[in-house]
Amino acid sequence: MEIIKVTNLSTIFGENIVHKDISFSINEKEIFGILGGSGSGKTTLVKQMVMLDPIQKGKIEILGKDISTLSLKESQDLKQQFS
């Protein structure tokens, strides 16, 4: 079962491209690591996946739900499932 699916995610701060069209999926019971140097966008990606930072371009689905289209109540309910 696919738990997280990131599709064509792009993040830009000013002239600094942090992510450019990245895509991946994480399946249930799979171990997944995010590696990269300082300033490469690891924390930004995680903040977007847990709905702390907005998605500029692309899509993140968690448990089959597009997190950019969730209402406040739906996002709160989904966050409760994280723990």
Protein Blocks (a to p, Z undefined) as FASTA:
>chain_A
ZZbdcehiacdehjacfbghiacdddehiacdddddehilmmmmmmmmnopaccfbdcdd
eehiafklpcfklmmmmmmmmZZ
